[in-house]
Structure formats: structure tokens, C-alpha cells
Amino acid sequence: MNTTLLVDDDDALINMLRRVLTGAGYDVQSTPNAEQSPLVYAEYQPDLLVADLVMPDGERLRLTIHLSLPDRQVIVAMTEGGRGIKRTCLFVARELGADYPIEKPRSVQEFLSIVRSAIKTEPASSATTIA
């Protein structure tokens, strides 16, 4: 089973992404802030990290920097910030090692496609259910 860590301060988004990924056969953990994410990451050892780049705890890209290590797994860095912030964050995220710097997905199918591309393997179950 592919494992994913979600890091985002938006509880509704985390819950929706968790349902989508779990329904598609992924094992999912999450944390609502960047400060705790390195601890959860170290304990959980996910195949994929999906992280918001702009969060109110002031961490922004610290998460990406911290996890840009040779033994880290795939990183999807997301943002929905304003136009200038979004472009800057996505550019810097790529420069710091994010594999997939993206705008927050507009659809479930788009997000699942990005995750599948990032992990490059199909999970055990390919059924997508959204409650």
C-alpha cells in the first residue's frame, strides 16, 4: 500500500483529500501544521508528501527545505495563494526539491492523477469514492 502524508491547515481540504486517497487504496496520515510535520514524517516514513506551502504558522517553505534530503520521498507542494505569492512559492519549491509544485487541485480526478503520477504506481484498489 502506498503511504501519503498530508500537511495543510485547511481541515476541510485535508478531510476531502484523505477520503479520496483512502478510497483509492492509499494509507494516509495528516497534520495541520508545518511545525509538527517533520516529526510525523520521520515516524510515518511516507512514500509521498503532499504539503501546503503557505500556512499561518509561518513555516512556508521550511517543510520543503527540511525534507529535501537524499533519502526523502516524493514531494507534492501545493499553494492557492495570490498570483504573485503562488508563482514565487511554486518556483522556490521546485528549486528546493519539490517534485510536483502545483496549485491546489480544482478537482478530485486532477489530484488523484497527480498523486498517481508522483508515486508512479497504482495502489491496491483503484476505486475512487467520495463521501
C-alpha positions as CSV (number, residue, x, y, z in Angstrom):
1,M,0.0,0.0,0.0
2,N,1.3,3.5,-0.9
3,T,1.6,5.8,2.0
4,T,0.9,9.6,1.9
5,L,1.4,12.4,4.5
6,L,-0.9,15.4,4.0
7,V,0.2,18.7,5.6
8,D,-2.3,21.5,5.3
9,D,-4.0,24.0,7.7
10,D,-7.4,23.6,5.9
11,D,-9.3,20.9,7.8
12,A,-11.9,20.6,5.1
13,L,-9.3,20.1,2.4
14,I,-7.4,17.5,4.5
15,N,-10.6,15.6,5.1
16,M,-11.6,15.6,1.5
17,L,-8.1,14.6,0.3
18,R,-8.0,11.8,2.9
19,R,-11.3,10.4,1.7
20,V,-10.2,10.5,-1.9
21,L,-6.8,8.8,-1.2
22,T,-8.2,6.3,1.2
23,G,-10.9,5.4,-1.2
24,A,-8.3,4.9,-3.9
25,G,-6.3,2.5,-1.7
26,Y,-3.7,4.7,-0.1
27,D,-2.7,4.7,3.5
28,V,-3.0,8.4,4.7
29,Q,-1.7,10.4,7.7
30,S,-2.1,14.1,8.1
31,T,-1.0,17.0,10.3
32,P,-2.5,20.5,10.3
33,N,0.8,22.5,10.7
34,A,4.3,22.6,9.3
35,E,6.0,22.7,12.6
36,Q,4.9,19.1,13.5
37,S,5.3,17.7,10.0
38,P,9.0,16.7,10.3
39,L,8.1,14.6,13.4
40,V,5.1,12.9,11.7
41,Y,7.2,12.4,8.6
42,A,10.0,10.7,10.5
43,E,7.6,8.4,12.3
44,Y,5.4,7.6,9.3
45,Q,8.1,7.4,6.5
46,P,5.6,8.1,3.7
47,D,6.1,7.4,0.0
48,L,4.6,10.7,-0.8
49,L,4.4,14.1,1.0
50,V,1.6,16.5,-0.1
51,A,2.1,19.8,1.6
52,D,0.6,23.3,1.5
53,L,3.4,25.9,1.1
54,V,1.6,28.8,2.8
55,M,0.3,28.2,6.3
56,P,-0.4,30.6,9.1
57,D,2.3,29.1,11.4
58,G,4.9,30.9,9.4
59,E,6.7,27.8,8.1
60,R,6.0,28.2,4.4
61,L,8.9,26.5,2.7
62,R,10.7,25.2,5.8
63,L,9.0,21.9,5.4
64,T,10.3,21.5,1.8
65,I,13.8,22.6,2.8
66,H,13.8,20.2,5.8
67,L,12.7,17.3,3.7
68,S,14.9,18.0,0.7
69,L,17.3,15.3,1.8
70,P,18.8,12.5,-0.3
71,D,16.7,9.8,1.4
72,R,13.4,11.7,1.3
73,Q,10.5,10.6,-0.8
74,V,8.4,12.4,-3.4
75,I,7.1,15.8,-2.5
76,V,4.0,17.5,-3.9
77,A,4.0,21.1,-2.8
78,M,0.7,23.0,-3.1
79,T,-0.5,26.6,-2.8
80,E,-3.5,28.6,-3.6
81,G,-2.0,31.9,-2.5
82,G,-2.4,35.2,-4.5
83,R,-1.0,35.3,-8.0
84,G,2.4,36.7,-7.1
85,I,2.8,34.6,-4.0
86,K,1.7,31.5,-5.8
87,R,4.2,31.9,-8.6
88,T,7.1,32.7,-6.2
89,C,6.3,29.8,-3.9
90,L,6.0,27.3,-6.7
91,F,9.2,28.4,-8.3
92,V,11.1,28.3,-4.9
93,A,9.6,24.9,-4.0
94,R,10.8,23.4,-7.3
95,E,14.3,24.9,-6.7
96,L,14.3,23.4,-3.2
97,G,13.5,20.0,-4.4
98,A,9.7,19.6,-4.6
99,D,9.0,17.1,-7.4
100,Y,5.5,18.4,-8.1
101,P,4.9,22.1,-7.2
102,I,1.2,22.6,-8.0
103,E,-1.7,25.0,-7.5
104,K,-4.2,23.4,-5.2
105,P,-6.2,21.0,-7.4
106,R,-9.5,22.1,-8.7
107,S,-11.0,18.5,-8.9
108,V,-10.6,15.1,-7.2
109,Q,-9.6,13.5,-10.5
110,E,-6.9,16.1,-11.0
111,F,-5.5,15.5,-7.6
112,L,-5.6,11.7,-7.8
113,S,-3.9,11.9,-11.2
114,I,-1.1,14.0,-9.7
115,V,-0.7,11.6,-6.8
116,R,-0.6,8.5,-9.1
117,S,2.0,10.3,-11.3
118,A,4.1,11.2,-8.3
119,I,4.2,7.7,-6.9
120,K,4.3,6.1,-10.3
121,T,2.5,3.0,-9.2
122,E,-1.1,2.1,-8.9
123,P,-2.4,1.3,-5.4
124,A,-4.0,-2.0,-4.5
125,S,-7.5,-0.5,-5.0
126,S,-8.2,1.9,-7.8
127,A,-11.8,2.7,-6.8
128,T,-12.4,6.4,-6.0
129,T,-15.2,7.1,-3.6
130,I,-16.1,10.5,-2.2
131,A,-18.5,10.6,0.7
